[in-house]
Amino acid sequence: METSASNTRRIILFGQQNLQNSILIGFIHQRTNIDCQLISTPEWRSDWNTFDGQTLALIDADCARTERLQDLLEQIFDQNKDIQVAFFNTHNTSSVERLMAWPMVNGIFYKESSQQQLVKGITGIFGGEFWLSRRLIAQYLERTRSKPRKVT
């Protein structure tokens, strides 16, 4: 990845300060050349808003209860910045999957996802893609589709 692109991107990983997450941020940085920061408290800090580039909030779905994750999403949503969100370590049919309805949630990675899949998805999200399972997209479309109004 180009150095100029990596300077305009960053990843804030919300998760426990443990060996697994420390290794993960090193792996992501090594593969993407994007700066990664590990934060153990699921709260948005206002000083992060001084960054002018793209931010990905990568949230460990196991780091807090769903209600607390919703509070974090609310805080992120209230920022007037280019912030994308992705969850990792998500269980299939977890309540975290319902959080994809938030406009800035562009990725959900499951417990069985490999590190390579995660890195590929992160790169895709920074490129404007969604990284969601087909099953999840199909369920979302079934819930939200309705008869369109006539075009006049």
MDAnalysis code that builds the backbone (N, CA, C; Angstrom):
import MDAnalysis as mda
import numpy as np

u = mda.Universe.empty(456, n_residues=152, atom_resindex=np.repeat(np.arange(152), 3), trajectory=True)
u.add_TopologyAttr("name", ["N", "CA", "C"] * 152)
u.add_TopologyAttr("resid", np.arange(1, 153))
u.add_TopologyAttr("resname", ["MET", "GLU", "THR", "SER", "ALA", "SER", "ASN", "THR", "ARG", "ARG", "ILE", "ILE", "LEU", "PHE", "GLY", "GLN", "GLN", "ASN", "LEU", "GLN", "ASN", "SER", "ILE", "LEU", "ILE", "GLY", "PHE", "ILE", "HIS", "GLN", "ARG", "THR", "ASN", "ILE", "ASP", "CYS", "GLN", "LEU", "ILE", "SER", "THR", "PRO", "GLU", "TRP", "ARG", "SER", "ASP", "TRP", "ASN", "THR", "PHE", "ASP", "GLY", "GLN", "THR", "LEU", "ALA", "LEU", "ILE", "ASP", "ALA", "ASP", "CYS", "ALA", "ARG", "THR", "GLU", "ARG", "LEU", "GLN", "ASP", "LEU", "LEU", "GLU", "GLN", "ILE", "PHE", "ASP", "GLN", "ASN", "LYS", "ASP", "ILE", "GLN", "VAL", "ALA", "PHE", "PHE", "ASN", "THR", "HIS", "ASN", "THR", "SER", "SER", "VAL", "GLU", "ARG", "LEU", "MET", "ALA", "TRP", "PRO", "MET", "VAL", "ASN", "GLY", "ILE", "PHE", "TYR", "LYS", "GLU", "SER", "SER", "GLN", "GLN", "GLN", "LEU", "VAL", "LYS", "GLY", "ILE", "THR", "GLY", "ILE", "PHE", "GLY", "GLY", "GLU", "PHE", "TRP", "LEU", "SER", "ARG", "ARG", "LEU", "ILE", "ALA", "GLN", "TYR", "LEU", "GLU", "ARG", "THR", "ARG", "SER", "LYS", "PRO", "ARG", "LYS", "VAL", "THR"])
u.atoms.positions = np.array([
    [0.838, -1.174, 0.000],
    [0.000, 0.000, 0.000],
    [0.881, 1.234, 0.000],
    [0.471, 2.294, -0.654],
    [1.260, 3.508, -0.734],
    [1.341, 4.183, 0.625],
    [2.501, 4.829, 0.876],
    [2.689, 5.509, 2.140],
    [1.714, 6.659, 2.290],
    [1.460, 7.409, 1.205],
    [0.556, 8.552, 1.303],
    [-0.849, 8.115, 1.688],
    [-1.304, 6.981, 1.172],
    [-2.635, 6.485, 1.526],
    [-2.684, 6.071, 2.987],
    [-1.607, 5.440, 3.479],
    [-1.617, 4.975, 4.860],
    [-1.554, 6.136, 5.843],
    [-0.990, 7.277, 5.431],
    [-0.931, 8.439, 6.313],
    [-2.288, 9.103, 6.479],
    [-3.220, 8.818, 5.590],
    [-4.545, 9.421, 5.672],
    [-5.570, 8.439, 6.228],
    [-5.096, 7.343, 6.758],
    [-5.973, 6.308, 7.313],
    [-5.453, 5.867, 8.671],
    [-6.394, 5.494, 9.515],
    [-6.000, 4.926, 10.814],
    [-7.079, 3.965, 11.285],
    [-6.673, 3.080, 12.160],
    [-7.585, 2.106, 12.756],
    [-7.511, 2.259, 14.266],
    [-8.674, 2.412, 14.871],
    [-8.767, 2.409, 16.327],
    [-9.474, 1.111, 16.695],
    [-8.731, 0.208, 17.306],
    [-9.278, -1.090, 17.686],
    [-9.760, -1.014, 19.127],
    [-11.059, -1.184, 19.312],
    [-11.645, -1.213, 20.645],
    [-11.713, -2.665, 21.089],
    [-10.959, -2.985, 22.133],
    [-10.929, -4.351, 22.628],
    [-10.076, -4.438, 23.877],
    [-10.036, -5.601, 24.464],
    [-9.263, -5.810, 25.679],
    [-7.775, -5.715, 25.375],
    [-7.024, -5.196, 26.356],
    [-5.571, -5.155, 26.252],
    [-5.069, -6.562, 26.556],
    [-4.969, -7.388, 25.504],
    [-4.481, -8.746, 25.699],
    [-3.532, -9.103, 24.559],
    [-2.899, -10.238, 24.688],
    [-1.910, -10.663, 23.708],
    [-2.522, -10.811, 22.321],
    [-3.716, -11.389, 22.240],
    [-4.371, -11.608, 20.945],
    [-4.574, -10.292, 20.198],
    [-5.109, -9.278, 20.869],
    [-5.354, -7.999, 20.208],
    [-4.059, -7.259, 19.897],
    [-3.058, -7.388, 20.761],
    [-1.758, -6.765, 20.492],
    [-1.121, -7.361, 19.242],
    [-1.192, -8.671, 19.115],
    [-0.667, -9.339, 17.920],
    [-1.482, -8.937, 16.700],
    [-2.799, -8.833, 16.863],
    [-3.673, -8.477, 15.748],
    [-3.360, -7.090, 15.200],
    [-3.167, -6.093, 16.066],
    [-2.879, -4.754, 15.538],
    [-1.519, -4.720, 14.844],
    [-0.564, -5.496, 15.347],
    [0.728, -5.590, 14.669],
    [0.596, -6.231, 13.300],
    [-0.201, -7.283, 13.212],
    [-0.436, -7.972, 11.939],
    [-1.129, -7.046, 10.947],
    [-2.169, -6.351, 11.400],
    [-2.895, -5.434, 10.510],
    [-1.960, -4.344, 10.002],
    [-1.168, -3.765, 10.905],
    [-0.235, -2.707, 10.492],
    [0.795, -3.233, 9.492],
    [1.314, -4.416, 9.764],
    [2.315, -5.010, 8.877],
    [1.748, -5.244, 7.479],
    [0.502, -5.706, 7.386],
    [-0.103, -6.032, 6.091],
    [-0.676, -4.827, 5.359],
    [-1.073, -3.783, 6.094],
    [-1.737, -2.643, 5.451],
    [-0.933, -1.351, 5.515],
    [0.056, -1.290, 6.384],
    [0.827, -0.081, 6.645],
    [-0.066, 1.054, 7.169],
    [-1.151, 0.693, 7.834],
    [-2.058, 1.666, 8.441],
    [-1.819, 1.651, 9.948],
    [-1.682, 2.841, 10.534],
    [-1.478, 2.930, 11.977],
    [-2.681, 2.369, 12.722],
    [-2.391, 1.558, 13.750],
    [-3.440, 0.937, 14.557],
    [-3.204, 1.296, 16.020],
    [-4.275, 1.575, 16.703],
    [-4.216, 1.911, 18.120],
    [-5.198, 1.011, 18.855],
    [-4.763, 0.416, 19.959],
    [-5.613, -0.466, 20.763],
    [-6.153, 0.314, 21.957],
    [-7.478, 0.365, 22.075],
    [-8.155, 1.096, 23.149],
    [-9.006, 0.107, 23.938],
    [-8.831, 0.086, 25.252],
    [-9.551, -0.905, 26.058],
    [-10.911, -0.415, 26.554],
    [-11.176, 0.871, 26.493],
    [-12.458, 1.408, 26.952],
    [-13.332, 1.739, 25.753],
    [-14.532, 1.173, 25.664],
    [-15.392, 1.452, 24.505],
    [-16.058, 2.829, 24.597],
    [-15.235, 3.873, 24.504],
    [-15.718, 5.252, 24.524],
    [-14.928, 6.055, 23.502],
    [-15.627, 6.936, 22.788],
    [-14.975, 7.791, 21.798],
    [-14.354, 8.983, 22.507],
    [-13.114, 9.315, 22.146],
    [-12.430, 10.474, 22.723],
    [-12.455, 11.620, 21.719],
    [-12.798, 12.794, 22.179],
    [-12.939, 13.945, 21.279],
    [-11.619, 14.337, 20.619],
    [-10.478, 14.058, 21.245],
    [-9.198, 14.431, 20.630],
    [-8.914, 13.625, 19.361],
    [-9.619, 12.521, 19.148],
    [-9.441, 11.761, 17.909],
    [-10.024, 12.508, 16.712],
    [-10.884, 13.485, 16.958],
    [-11.525, 14.218, 15.872],
    [-10.583, 15.173, 15.151],
    [-9.368, 15.360, 15.660],
    [-8.414, 16.244, 14.991],
    [-7.781, 15.583, 13.772],
    [-7.937, 14.275, 13.626],
    [-7.391, 13.533, 12.486],
    [-8.221, 13.851, 11.247],
    [-7.545, 14.225, 10.149],
    [-8.256, 14.651, 8.941],
    [-8.529, 13.530, 7.947],
    [-7.993, 12.348, 8.172],
    [-8.167, 11.260, 7.214],
    [-9.326, 10.348, 7.569],
    [-9.309, 9.156, 6.963],
    [-10.332, 8.142, 7.214],
    [-9.993, 7.370, 8.485],
    [-11.005, 7.106, 9.272],
    [-10.841, 6.320, 10.492],
    [-11.746, 5.103, 10.426],
    [-11.190, 3.959, 10.789],
    [-11.978, 2.745, 10.964],
    [-11.968, 2.400, 12.443],
    [-13.142, 2.391, 13.056],
    [-13.289, 1.907, 14.425],
    [-13.547, 0.409, 14.321],
    [-12.546, -0.378, 14.670],
    [-12.626, -1.834, 14.605],
    [-12.937, -2.322, 16.019],
    [-14.140, -2.856, 16.211],
    [-14.641, -3.138, 17.555],
    [-14.729, -4.641, 17.790],
    [-14.074, -5.092, 18.853],
    [-14.157, -6.492, 19.272],
    [-15.549, -6.717, 19.860],
    [-16.343, -7.538, 19.206],
    [-17.722, -7.780, 19.655],
    [-17.768, -8.413, 21.036],
    [-16.657, -8.994, 21.480],
    [-16.594, -9.604, 22.808],
    [-16.145, -8.629, 23.896],
    [-15.851, -7.374, 23.535],
    [-15.274, -6.454, 24.525],
    [-16.313, -5.844, 25.458],
    [-17.592, -5.917, 25.099],
    [-18.633, -5.328, 25.952],
    [-19.990, -5.899, 25.565],
    [-20.975, -5.652, 26.412],
    [-22.346, -6.052, 26.096],
    [-22.856, -5.232, 24.911],
    [-23.855, -5.746, 24.237],
    [-24.410, -5.082, 23.057],
    [-24.884, -3.670, 23.388],
    [-25.474, -3.465, 24.550],
    [-25.952, -2.137, 24.939],
    [-24.795, -1.147, 25.002],
    [-23.658, -1.589, 25.519],
    [-22.472, -0.716, 25.615],
    [-21.917, -0.432, 24.225],
    [-21.961, -1.419, 23.352],
    [-21.510, -1.212, 21.973],
    [-22.425, -0.217, 21.262],
    [-23.728, -0.266, 21.565],
    [-24.657, 0.711, 20.991],
    [-24.321, 2.119, 21.470],
    [-23.936, 2.262, 22.729],
    [-23.522, 3.569, 23.246],
    [-22.310, 4.090, 22.483],
    [-21.349, 3.210, 22.214],
    [-20.171, 3.603, 21.443],
    [-20.568, 4.021, 20.033],
    [-21.460, 3.276, 19.398],
    [-21.931, 3.648, 18.060],
    [-22.615, 5.009, 18.081],
    [-23.375, 5.273, 19.108],
    [-24.036, 6.580, 19.254],
    [-22.993, 7.694, 19.321],
    [-21.938, 7.474, 20.100],
    [-20.869, 8.466, 20.213],
    [-20.186, 8.685, 18.868],
    [-19.900, 7.610, 18.158],
    [-19.247, 7.719, 16.848],
    [-20.164, 8.423, 15.859],
    [-21.441, 8.078, 15.870],
    [-22.413, 8.678, 14.957],
    [-22.490, 10.191, 15.157],
    [-22.352, 10.640, 16.402],
    [-22.457, 12.064, 16.720],
    [-21.248, 12.879, 16.271],
    [-20.176, 12.222, 15.866],
    [-19.001, 12.947, 15.378],
    [-19.268, 13.384, 13.941],
    [-18.749, 14.501, 13.564],
    [-18.928, 14.994, 12.198],
    [-17.666, 14.655, 11.400],
    [-17.339, 13.371, 11.356],
    [-16.095, 12.925, 10.723],
    [-16.360, 11.708, 9.846],
    [-15.369, 11.386, 9.006],
    [-15.426, 10.201, 8.148],
    [-14.956, 8.998, 8.964],
    [-15.886, 8.381, 9.683],
    [-15.564, 7.243, 10.550],
    [-16.395, 6.048, 10.110],
    [-15.718, 4.972, 9.759],
    [-16.381, 3.714, 9.430],
    [-16.246, 2.792, 10.635],
    [-17.134, 1.816, 10.732],
    [-17.121, 0.881, 11.859],
    [-17.187, -0.543, 11.326],
    [-16.419, -1.421, 11.954],
    [-16.513, -2.855, 11.677],
    [-16.384, -3.590, 13.008],
    [-17.108, -4.683, 13.132],
    [-17.023, -5.540, 14.308],
    [-16.252, -6.801, 13.944],
    [-15.473, -7.311, 14.889],
    [-14.817, -8.602, 14.695],
    [-15.052, -9.451, 15.938],
    [-14.742, -10.742, 15.829],
    [-15.033, -11.721, 16.889],
    [-16.534, -11.851, 17.133],
    [-17.314, -11.664, 16.089],
    [-18.766, -11.741, 16.204],
    [-19.206, -13.198, 16.091],
    [-20.153, -13.582, 16.923],
    [-20.757, -14.914, 16.838],
    [-21.867, -14.879, 15.797],
    [-22.063, -15.991, 15.074],
    [-23.209, -16.089, 14.166],
    [-24.490, -15.906, 14.967],
    [-25.430, -15.220, 14.395],
    [-26.733, -14.910, 15.002],
    [-26.595, -14.145, 16.322],
    [-25.533, -13.392, 16.463],
    [-25.330, -12.557, 17.640],
    [-26.184, -11.296, 17.531],
    [-26.520, -10.709, 18.664],
    [-27.267, -9.448, 18.644],
    [-26.439, -8.324, 18.027],
    [-25.132, -8.489, 17.966],
    [-24.266, -7.494, 17.330],
    [-24.614, -7.354, 15.846],
    [-25.077, -8.431, 15.222],
    [-25.435, -8.364, 13.799],
    [-26.508, -7.312, 13.532],
    [-27.402, -7.096, 14.482],
    [-28.459, -6.091, 14.293],
    [-27.894, -4.678, 14.226],
    [-26.687, -4.485, 14.712],
    [-26.071, -3.161, 14.697],
    [-25.661, -2.726, 13.296],
    [-25.750, -3.640, 12.326],
    [-25.406, -3.266, 10.949],
    [-26.377, -2.238, 10.390],
    [-27.504, -2.004, 11.051],
    [-28.465, -1.002, 10.601],
    [-27.918, 0.422, 10.756],
    [-26.904, 0.595, 11.596],
    [-26.282, 1.919, 11.740],
    [-25.589, 2.280, 10.431],
    [-25.692, 3.529, 9.989],
    [-25.162, 3.901, 8.671],
    [-23.649, 3.767, 8.520],
    [-22.887, 3.838, 9.592],
    [-21.429, 3.781, 9.458],
    [-20.865, 2.377, 9.678],
    [-21.720, 1.399, 9.974],
    [-21.255, 0.018, 10.162],
    [-21.152, -0.647, 8.794],
    [-19.931, -0.869, 8.358],
    [-19.680, -1.406, 7.020],
    [-19.062, -2.789, 7.021],
    [-18.827, -3.365, 8.198],
    [-18.229, -4.689, 8.223],
    [-18.548, -5.456, 9.488],
    [-18.759, -6.750, 9.323],
    [-18.909, -7.666, 10.454],
    [-18.089, -8.905, 10.133],
    [-17.112, -9.178, 10.991],
    [-16.228, -10.327, 10.828],
    [-16.512, -11.299, 11.965],
    [-16.638, -12.555, 11.616],
    [-17.033, -13.573, 12.585],
    [-15.817, -14.210, 13.247],
    [-16.068, -14.904, 14.351],
    [-14.994, -15.564, 15.104],
    [-14.154, -16.475, 14.222],
    [-14.800, -17.115, 13.255],
    [-14.069, -18.052, 12.396],
    [-13.339, -17.368, 11.238],
    [-13.439, -16.040, 11.118],
    [-12.721, -15.322, 10.056],
    [-11.219, -15.393, 10.313],
    [-10.460, -15.544, 9.251],
    [-9.001, -15.574, 9.384],
    [-8.457, -14.146, 9.440],
    [-7.213, -14.025, 9.867],
    [-6.568, -12.711, 9.878],
    [-6.480, -12.150, 8.463],
    [-6.245, -13.020, 7.485],
    [-6.165, -12.578, 6.094],
    [-7.507, -12.031, 5.617],
    [-8.607, -12.692, 5.992],
    [-9.938, -12.192, 5.629],
    [-10.195, -10.838, 6.278],
    [-9.782, -10.693, 7.520],
    [-9.958, -9.429, 8.224],
    [-9.197, -8.311, 7.520],
    [-7.949, -8.561, 7.163],
    [-7.144, -7.546, 6.477],
    [-7.735, -7.207, 5.113],
    [-8.170, -8.213, 4.379],
    [-8.798, -7.975, 3.077],
    [-10.068, -7.137, 3.242],
    [-10.855, -7.444, 4.258],
    [-12.070, -6.687, 4.527],
    [-11.785, -5.253, 4.942],
    [-10.772, -5.053, 5.778],
    [-10.390, -3.702, 6.201],
    [-9.994, -2.873, 4.990],
    [-9.184, -3.453, 4.122],
    [-8.775, -2.755, 2.898],
    [-9.997, -2.414, 2.053],
    [-10.924, -3.347, 1.934],
    [-12.149, -3.103, 1.179],
    [-12.996, -1.999, 1.787],
    [-13.124, -1.990, 3.101],
    [-13.917, -0.959, 3.776],
    [-13.307, 0.415, 3.528],
    [-11.986, 0.527, 3.619],
    [-11.342, 1.807, 3.320],
    [-11.556, 2.206, 1.861],
    [-11.802, 1.227, 0.994],
    [-12.083, 1.497, -0.416],
    [-13.556, 1.736, -0.708],
    [-14.390, 1.786, 0.328],
    [-15.807, 2.076, 0.146],
    [-16.709, 0.858, 0.067],
    [-16.169, -0.331, 0.317],
    [-16.964, -1.556, 0.239],
    [-17.640, -1.870, 1.571],
    [-18.652, -2.725, 1.491],
    [-19.263, -3.320, 2.675],
    [-18.688, -4.720, 2.819],
    [-18.447, -5.140, 4.043],
    [-17.913, -6.474, 4.295],
    [-18.866, -7.181, 5.249],
    [-19.952, -7.685, 4.661],
    [-21.024, -8.327, 5.414],
    [-21.351, -9.658, 4.756],
    [-21.810, -10.616, 5.547],
    [-22.135, -11.925, 4.978],
    [-23.378, -11.825, 4.099],
    [-23.465, -12.705, 3.125],
    [-24.649, -12.734, 2.257],
    [-25.906, -13.016, 3.065],
    [-25.797, -13.919, 4.034],
    [-26.935, -14.242, 4.898],
    [-27.441, -12.989, 5.605],
    [-26.525, -12.200, 6.134],
    [-26.892, -10.992, 6.864],
    [-27.512, -9.943, 5.940],
    [-26.949, -9.785, 4.759],
    [-27.505, -8.835, 3.791],
    [-28.905, -9.267, 3.369],
    [-29.090, -10.558, 3.121],
    [-30.408, -11.064, 2.721],
    [-31.439, -10.819, 3.824],
    [-31.077, -11.082, 5.070],
    [-32.001, -10.844, 6.185],
    [-32.344, -9.361, 6.307],
    [-31.343, -8.514, 6.136],
    [-31.568, -7.070, 6.230],
    [-32.505, -6.597, 5.122],
    [-32.278, -7.063, 3.910],
    [-33.145, -6.675, 2.797],
    [-34.574, -7.161, 3.008],
    [-34.740, -8.367, 3.512],
    [-36.082, -8.888, 3.787],
    [-36.828, -8.021, 4.798],
    [-36.120, -7.529, 5.794],
    [-36.749, -6.702, 6.832],
    [-37.051, -5.289, 6.353],
    [-36.232, -4.743, 5.480],
    [-36.342, -3.319, 5.161],
    [-36.997, -3.014, 3.823],
    [-37.190, -3.993, 2.991],
    [-37.800, -3.737, 1.687],
    [-39.288, -3.467, 1.832],
    [-39.760, -2.583, 0.972],
    [-41.195, -2.307, 0.912],
    [-41.534, -1.853, -0.504],
    [-42.804, -1.782, -0.777],
    [-43.251, -1.363, -2.103],
    [-42.824, 0.086, -2.332],
    [-42.140, 0.348, -3.444],
    [-41.716, 1.725, -3.707],
    [-42.887, 2.592, -4.156],
    [-42.722, 3.886, -3.961],
    [-43.726, 4.833, -4.440],
    [-43.583, 4.996, -5.938],
    [-44.677, 5.358, -6.588],
    [-44.637, 5.587, -8.030],
    [-43.802, 6.821, -8.328],
    [-42.994, 6.695, -9.373],
    [-42.171, 7.812, -9.804],
    [-43.035, 8.715, -10.673],
    [-43.036, 10.002, -10.372],
    [-43.844, 10.939, -11.170],
    [-42.981, 11.920, -11.907],
])
